[in-house]
Amino acid sequence: MNYKIQHIPKDTPYNRRPGLEMQAEYITIHSTANPRSTAQNERDWLVNKNNHRTASWHIAIDEKEAVEAIPLNEVAWHAGDGNNGTGNRKSIAIEICESGDRAKTVVNATKLVAQLLYEKGWGIDRVKRHYDWNGKICPRIFAKNNWENWRGFLIDVERELEALKKNKQEKIRILGKAQATAEQMKKYLLSINPNPKINCTVDELVSYYLEEGEIEGVRGDIAFAQSLKETGFFRFGGIVQPKQNNFAGIGALNNNGKGQCATFPTPRIGVRAQIQHLKGYATTEKPVQEIVDPRYQILIDKGLLGTAPYVTDLNGKWAWPGKGYGEGILKILNKILAVKVETVDYKKLYFSVREENKALRTKVEELRDRLSQIKKIAEV
C-alpha cells in the first residue's frame, strides 16, 4: 500500500485545517459514506471550492493507498463533539473509503491502524469509532448486527499489532522533531572520525541540522545520520568532494566522475538543501524557506513528492538500487541515540547552590562580627 502525504494548505477555507497543535491520544475510525470516492478524491474534496463544510480528517484510505491530508500533530474537525471535545482535540481521524474492493480496503486500514498504534506504543483501547464521540452511526460499514464487524476489525488490528511487535519492524517518520541532542550527534561522529573533512566546526554543523530541520519540520537527527552514511562519517572519498558542502550525495549519480554533483556555497546551505530534499520525499508541502535543493523540481516532475514518509521508503528512491538504504540510516540513528551524555539535574543544582549561598552568608556574618570585635579592641 502506498502512503502519500498531501497536506492541505493552512489557509484552506472554512477552517478545515485550523493549525491547532494536538497531542493525540486516540485513533478515530470513520467511513466516507460515498461508494464512488477514492482516498485521493476525498483529499481533493477538502480543497474543492464547492465544499462549504468545516469537516476534515487526517488520513483517507482505499484499496490502493492512504493519503494524509492534515499533519497527525494538528487538530482536524471530524468527531462532532465540539470545539473542545476529546474526539476532535485528541484523536487522529481515519476515513475508510467505501469504493472499490472493500475487503482490500479494510485490510489496508487494519495495517495502517496497527502501524500507528505500534509507532505510538498504544494498545487497541485507543481505537474509537466516530459513534463513540457523538453517537453517529459511523463507520457505517462496520455497524450491522450491533457492530459485529467492528469487533472483528478490532480483533484483526490487534492481531496485526502483535505481529509488528514480534517482528520489531521499524517504521520511522522523516517528519517530526529531532530526538537526539546536539551533544549526542557530535560525540558519536567524533568517536568514529575525530577529524571530519568539513568547512565549519562540528558544533556548527550539528546546529545547522537541528535548526534547519526544525524550520522545515524534518527530523534533523535523521538527516544527520543520513549524512554520516552518505559521506562515510565525513571522510568522503567518492564522487562528492569535501569542498562542495554536499553531505547527502545530491546529484551524485552512478558513473559520475569526482566532483560531478551539486555544490553549495556554505555548509548551512548544503544542509538546507538536504533537509528540503528529504521534506520533498516525505510530503507535498513546499519548503518554508527559498528552495536551494537543485533536484527538488525533479521530485515534482517525477511525481515523487510525498511518496516516502518513512525513512525506509527512501530505499530505491534516494539511492539506487538502494536495498537496505533506509535501514542503514536508522542503524546509525539508533547508535546516536544510544550515546550517553552527562545531563544536568538543574533542580538538584539549584538547591545545592542555594545551600552554598546560605553557608557563605553565615560565614560573612561571622567575619563581620570578628572585624567588629577587633575594631573595638583597637579603639581601647
N, C-alpha and C positions, 0 to 999 in steps of 0.2 A: 504494500500500500504506500502510495506517495503522500508525503506530508508537506504542504506548502504554507508559507507564511505570507499572507497578503493583507496586512493591517489596513483598515480603512483610515482615511485622513482624520486628524484630530478635530478638524473643523467640519466634519460631516453634519449635515442639518439634523434638526430635532434632537440634538444632544445624544445621538446614538453611541458616541464614544466620549463620555464625559471627562476622561482623563484622570479620574479619581484613583488613587493608589489603593490596592487591595492586597491583603494578606489572606489568601484563600484557605478555607478550612474544609470545603466540601466540593463535590462534583455534582452538578445537576443535569439530569438527562431529560431531553425534550425529543419530540419527533415533529417534523415540519408541517404535517397536515396538508402536504401538497404532493400528490402522486407523480408529478411530472418534473419536479425541480431537483437538480443535482446540487452538490456542495458548492460548485462554482457559481451556479445560478443564485443560490442563497446568499453568497458573499456579494455578488453583483447587485442584488436587490437592496442591500444595505446602503448603497450609494446611488441608487436609482432616483431620479428627480421626481418620479411619480409615487415614491414611497413617502407617506406623510406620518408614519408611525415612529415612536421613540424606541420601540423594542429592538433589542440587539442580542448578541450572543458572542461566545469566544471561538468555538470550533464547529464547523459543519462537516459531516462525514457521509460518504456514499459508498458504492460498491468498488470504486476505483481509488479514491483519495480523500484526504482530510485537508480542510482549508482553515487556517487560523486567521480570523478577521480582527480580533482585538487581543492585545497582549494579555497573557494569563495573570499578570500582576496589576491589571486595571479592572475597574468595575464595568459590567455590562448590565443593561436593563432587561431582564428575562424572566424573573421568578414571580412577578406580580404580587410581591409582599411589601411594596412601598419603597420610598427612597432610602430608608434606613433598615429595611428588612434584612435578615441574615442571608436569605437566598440571593438577593441582589448584591449585597455588600461583601459576602464571604464565600461565594461559590463560583466555580468555573462552569460555564454553560456549554453543553454539547448538544447540537441539533443533529438527530439521526434522520437522514433523508428517507422518504417513502417511495422514491422512484427506483427503477432498475431491479437488480437481483437483491431482494430483501434479505435472504439468508446470508449472502456475501457481505452486505452492508452491516448486518448485525454482528457478524464475525469480526469485521474491521473495527466496529465500535467496541466490541469486547476487548480486543487487543489494545486499542487506544486508551480506554479507561484503566485497564490493568497497568499499562505503562506509566500513566500519570500517577496512579497510586504508588507504584514502585519507586518512581523518582522522588516522591514526597514522603515516603515512609509511612503511608496511611494504610488503614485496613478497609474492608468492604463496608463498614459502617459509615464511611464518609461519602458513599454514593447515594444520592437522593433523586426522587422524581420531582418534576415540576409540581405535581399533585401534592407533594409533602409540604410545599411552601404556601400554597393558596387554594388547594382543593380542585384545581382544574384537572380534567381527565387528560393528562399528558404526562409521559409519552403515550399516545393513544394506541400505538402498535403493540404495547405490552399490557393493555387494560382488560382484555377479555378474561372471562371466568375469574372475576375477582383478583385480577392482577397475577394470574398464574404464570404468564410468560415473563413478567417482571422478576418473579422469584427465580425462574430459570436463568434469566440474564445475569442476575447477581451470582448465581452458582457458577456460571461459566466464567465470569470476570474473576471470581476468587480462585478458580482453578488455574486460569492464565497467570494470575498474580503469583501463585505459589510456584509455578513453573519458572517464572522470571527470577524469583528468589533462589531457587535451586540452581539455576544456570548462572546466576550472578551476572546477567547481561548488563553492560554499561551503556546507557544512552544519556549522554551529557549534552545539554544545550549550549550552543555557541553564544547566544544572547544571555545577558544577566550580569550580575555583579561579581567581580573577582573574589575568590575565596582565599587565595594565597596572599600573604603580606609581601611588601617590598623587601623586607629582610629575608624572608624565605626564598624568594626568587633570586636575590643577589647571592645569598650564601650557597645555594645549590649550584648556580653557574660557576662560581669561583672554586667550588670543591672539585669540579670536573676540569675546568680550564682557568687557571689563575691569571692568564694573560690573554683575554679575548681581544680579537682584532676589530675594535670598534672605534668610531671617531668621536667619542664622548666618554664620560665616566660610566661605570656600571650603575651607579646610583641614578645618574641622569637617564640612562636607557630604561631602567626599570620604571622610573617615574613616568616616562613617556607612554609606556604600555598601559599603566594603570590610569593615567589621565585621559589619554585618547580613547581607551576602552570605555571609560565612564561617560564620556561625551556622547559616544555612539550607541551605548547600551550593549556593548560587546564585552565579554569577559577578557580583560587584559591579561590575566594569568594564562588563559588558554592560548592567546596569541603569542605570548612569550614562550610557552612550551613549544609551540609550532616553530618559532624562530630558532630555538635550540636544535630542533630536529633538522630543519632546513639548512642551517649553516654549520652543522657539526659542532655545536656549542661555540659558535663564532670563531671557528678555526678557518672556515671557508675551504678553499682548495678545489672547487668545481668551476662551474660557469660564472657564478657571481663572484665579484672581487670585493674586498673589504671597503674600498673607497666609494663603492656605489650606494652604500646605505640601504641596500636591498636585503632585508632579513627574512624574506619568505619565498625567494625564488620567483618573484613576479616577472613574467616574460622570459624565464629561463626554460626554453623548450628543448626537448630531446634533440640531440645533434647540433645544438648551437655551440659556437666557439666561446672561449673565455671572454667575459665582458659583454656578450650579446644578450642583454636583458635590460630591464628597467634600471635607471639610475635616478637617485633622489638627492636634492641639494644638501639636506641635513638629515641626521639620524631621526629627528622627530617626524619629519615629512615621510621618511621611509616607513616608520611605524604607523603613521596615519594612513598611508596607502594600504598597508597590510590589514589594518583594522577595517577600513572601508571595503576591502575585497571580501573579508570574512563576513561582514554585515550583508554584502550583496548576496552571498550564498545563503545566508540564514533568513533573510526577509526581503520583501519587496519595498519596504520603507527606504526612502532616499537617505543618504548620509546627511547629518546635521551640518557639517562643515563643507566648504567647497571641495569638490571631488578632485583628488590628486592621484587616485588609482588609475593608471593608464589603461587598465584592462576592464574597468567597470562597464564600459559600453559593450564589451564582448559578452558579459553576462546577460545584459539586456537583449542583445541581438540573438543569442542562442537560447533564450528562454530559461536561463538558469537562476534568475533571481528568486530567492525564497525556496529553492529546492533542496537545501542542505541545512536544516535547522539544528541537526545534531553533529557532533564532531566526526563521528564515524560515517556520516553521509558524504564527507569530503572524499572518501575513497573513490578513485576513478574520475574525480572532478577536478580537485585542486592538483592532484598528482595522478599521472597515468603510467602504468595501469593502476597503480595506487592500492594494491591489496595490502591491508594492514596499516595504511597511512594514518587514519584517524586513531586507531588503537595505539599506534606508536606515540602520537601526541598525548594521549591520555596516560600512557605509561610514564612519560616524563612529568606530566602534571601531577600524578599521584606521588611521585618522588619529591617534587617540590613541596607539596602539601605535607609530606611526612617530615620535612626538615624541622628540627626543634630549635626554637629561638627563645632567648630569655624574654620573659614577659614581666612587666612591672605591675605589682599589686598596689595601685595608687591609694586605695583605702588604707592599707597597712602602712604605706609610706607616709600618708598624711598624719596618722596617729603617732607614728614614730617621730616625725619632725616636731609635732606638737609637744610631745613629752620632752624632747631635747630642748625645745624653746623654753618650756616651763622650768627645766633644770637650770638653764642658763640665766633665766630671770632671778631664780633663787640665789645663784652664785653672785650675780651682780649686786643684789641687795646685801648679801653678806660682805662683799668688798666695800660697799658704801659705808656700812656700819663700822668696819675696821678703819677706814680712812677718817671717819668722823671721830673715832676714839683717838687716833694718832694726832689729829689736829688739836683736840682738847689738851692732850699731854704736852704738845709743843707750845701751847699758849701759856702754860703754867710757869 
